[in-house]
Amino acid sequence: MTEVEAVSAEVTRWKLMGLGALGVTGMAAAALASLSYALLVYLARAARRMTSRRHSRQALKMAGDVR
């Protein structure tokens, strides 16, 4: 009977280690997802700023206000 308890304890330990590994993997995935989202938002805002500057500069040129 003690052998069964030893095996059961070992399996329980493996299960806990596996759940811990899944937790760490989940946190890493969440960090990567938030980082990639922040990068996409940054790039979208940068592109929007570049295009709005270009359009406003073109509008000023058409109006004759820019050399």
C-alpha positions, 0 to 999 in steps of 0.5 A: 500500500505504501508503494501505491501512495508513493506513486500517487504522490509522484503523479500529484507532484508531476501534475502540479509541476505541469500546471505551474508550467502552463501558468508560466507559459500563459503569462508569457503568452499574455506578455507577448500579446500585449507587447505585439498589440502595443507595437501595432498601436504605435505603428498605426499612430505613427503612420497616421501622424505621417499621413496627416502631416503630408496631407496638411503640408500638401493643403498648405502648398495648394493654398500657397502658404508654404514655399 
